[in-house]
């Protein structure tokens, strides 16, 4: 319909121009009058075409003014379109309004999850940790009970790291996360006690090697969660031995030295590695995985925007 109207407008314009030119050719009108008439016809044609294009311009302005983080989508309502709007444009308006409505609902669910669900998920874990600590201090608890309490505490720490990672990934952007310049070595060293607690009761030790030190701008909590997931994945792959975290210029490597599962055993690349991949993609920290000939896995994170610290 829109193309048909434009064809009619420009067809009438061409017909009028031809008639005016013939009037001038046969001396039925002076040259000045012919020029003026052609200009008037051109202006009228332009105004008519602009009127046909007005609904598209209106929709483009509404889309340009729309803030996807805002809950107000009234500007995109199809009812706001001018009268006699082309059917194709109305279809586009309905589609954009439906998409905006879905995005608005998604943003609301994201806010609800990161605000409310975070509290609901963390509170039970805190209660479990406190109860496990009280049970561990009970002298009447036997050896079997102590081992069970240690497993509960280890699983609670793992669940805390998982909840933290899921809350980070639940945010569409990194808004709300504190960004600052931090030394990656200090953050890793700060997280080591919790990681050692996770390894308690398992024949696995943890070592931190620091051939270099560097500064990174971003969220220290996100960085800590990423390293935590890679260490957890390395521990899941190992039967025993040592998990080594190495800090090199602009790179953090997590590797394993010691006993590995038998060939043909179950592949235990788990949820931790999937979370680590998503975090690395979100924050543009490339993650590389390498398997050596001895079936030992190495995870390497690169930080392109890091700043070295001279020693």
Secondary structure, DSSP 8 states (H G I E B T S, - for coil): -HHHHHHHHHHHHHHHHHHHHHHHHTTSS-HHHHHHHHHHHHHHHHHHHHHHHHHHHHHHHHHHH--TTSS--GGG-GGGS-TT--HHHHHHHHHHHHHHHHHHHHHHHHHHIIIIIHHHHHHHHHHHHHHHHHHHT-TT--HHHHHHHHHHHHHHHHHHHHHHHHHHHHSSSSTTS--EEEEHHHHHHHHHHHHHHHTTTSSEEEEEEES--EEEEE-HHHHHHHHHHHHHHHHHHBSSEEEEEEEETTEEEEEEES-B--TT------HHHHHHHHHHHHTT--EEEEE-TTS-EEEEEE-TT-EE---
